[in-house]
Amino acid sequence: MTVEIALVFIIIGCALYLFATEKLPIDVTALAILVTLMATPILFHSQWLLERGVNLKAAFPNVSESLSGLSSTATVTVLCMFILSGGIQRSGLVHVIGKRLFPFLGNSELRQIIGIGLLVGLVSGIINNTAAVAIAIPLVLDMVRRSNFKASRVLLPVSFFAMMGGTLTLIGTSTNILASAILADDERIARELSMFEFTHLGLIVLGVGLLYFLTLGRLLLPRSDARPLAEPDEESFIVELFVPNDSALIGKTLEDSKFEPHSGADVLKLTRDDKTWIKRARTTGIEHGDIIMVRATVRQIMDLIKENQVDVLSDFGDTRKARADGQLVPILLRNRGLFNGRTARAIDFWKRFQARLIGLDIRSPRSRRLAQEKLHVGEIALLEISRTALTRLHRNSDVVVLNEYEDDFDRKRMTIAGGIVAGVIILAATTPMPIVLTAIGGVIAMVMTGCISKQDMYADVSWDVIFLLAGIIPLGIAMTKSGAAAWLGSLIAVHAVDWHPIFILMAVYFITTILTELVSNNASAVILVPVAIAIAEMLGLNPLPLVFAVMFAASTSFLSPVGYQTNTMIFGTGVLRFTDFAKVGAPLNIILMVVTSCALYWLWPIRLA
């Protein structure tokens, strides 16, 4: 071992310690690595060291190479994928898919686990898997609240399926993009990976995960949540829904039509002429003209306004329905002279504020109909109002405008955003254009079509991941230039020279899995991809299968909540214990280590001719 290699390993050791202990934020640690690598040859290179065979300038990245992580195709591509994922999320496309899916999954835990898991897994191959889990978490929590299942038993498979789904395409996870950039920069490989180069292996991994959770994995899932699932903070309102004569609900019960799982709203009562059902509201056949009283969030109310099955009533009239182009605004009632126990109908919100009263934020209705509810100072009401009238309402001293909600979800935006992401993938897969070019073009298209605003574009980027990539990419350069990767590869190759290639692949997979749990998936890829290439060169093997072993192991490390971002995200809900990940993930890691290694051996030529 040379002095240069020893210095690189000392820097790696310090980095591993800081990554594992998180004494500094991960992105700050990465930037500290960058500064250390850049400063070492500048501060300590000397003629005295050169005379003794120590050439720091040759072993460490120069200033330009140290800053190459900021302009790396991997960093730029990952940044663009965050923005594209944000555009998809804000368009409401995934929200609508999940909403349509829930009625078919709501009453079966197994269907929830497999259905949501597969949906997230497949979506993770199209958009970044971290973004897919971010979208899925609130949908899953809402679903398990309504079905009274344990949140931990659904969330854990969702994260694992997202990680496995990220192995389907080049853009599924930042690890794949980073490894591709390292291969392109290595003169022995000198090419990037194509979009679907390893999709067949990813499908095998996803299939194994599906079988695992259908059998052993389901038995190992937590039997209880670490703590009760907290109630959502999102405010909700009681609204009235009118059943029109062409509604698909007529002749069915709300229970049979799966109205609650489909809409997300909680049914409180059903009113027909002078009859009212509370306990039997869900099991009574629906007729034209029925009034369904529900409690729903603002997002759910927006969805109900667009529904054809029911009309959301405004001013609680029998036929006046809410407009789809109105803006929803919660207000605080403050005028004691006006809101002193008068009914909602008597106040006439349209005449006073040019606004329609949509809902009330009260614990439970005190009257048979909301129009008969007496309003008091301090209560919150939901209005539907135009932009012009809203400006005047802000100046009205009778009420306080608490928030403004605009329905950004529309089918046109969903179609455009989905088309843009599909175009990014198709162009990268079928033309000579690299993924970084199509991704940048996709971001420009997202902004120009109004799918995402400038403010949202920057807000949707996980900047800690971007700076992490910028900081650790120069570490891979130092591993190669100093000879550290070759030295470490030779150390492993000496012992593995007589091994069967499958055992070499398993060893690389195992080392990557453990290192990923100590640091992060991206850091382990930067350290071990050059090592995998060096091992292949020394043993006369094809480097691609070994690099794929590193990529897949780094992207599917299930042992703890700190090894991968999606695990950290679901751990943040508070319903999972630290040990739940190892209990469910360790057997799956072992199975995937064997299956992936065998598949790599059979799908790619391992020995060079």
Secondary structure, DSSP 4 states (H G I P E B T S, - for coil): --HHHHHHHHHHHHHHHHHHH-SS-HHHHHHHHHHHHHHHHHHH--HHHHHTT--HHHHS--HHHHTHHHH-HHHHHHHHHHHHHHHHHHHTHHHHHHHHHHHHHTT-HHHHHHHHHHHHHHHHTTS-HHHHHHHHHHHHHHHHHHHT--HHHHHHHHHHHHHHHTTSSTTSSHHHHHHHHHHHHSTTT--PPPTTTTHHHHHHHHHHHHHHHHTHHHHHS-SS-SSPPPPP-S-EEEEEEE--TT-TTBTS-TTTTTHHHHH-PEEEEEEETTEEESTTTTTSPB-TT-EEEEEEEHHHHHHHHH-SS-EEBSTT-SS-BPPTT-EEEEEEE--TTTSEEEEHHHH-HHHHHSEEEEEEE-SS--SSSGGGPEEETT-EEEEEE-HHHHHHHHT-TTEEE---B-----HHHHHHHHHHHHHHHHHHHHSS--HHHHHHHHHHHHHHTTSS-HHHHHHTS-HHHHHHHHHHHHHHHHHHHTTHHHHHHHHHHHHHTTS-HHHHHHHHHHHHHHHHHHS-HHHHHHHHHHHHHHHHHHHTB-HHHHHHHHHHHHH---SSTTSSHHHHHHHTTS-S-HHHHHHHHHHHHHHHHHHHHHHHHHHS--B--
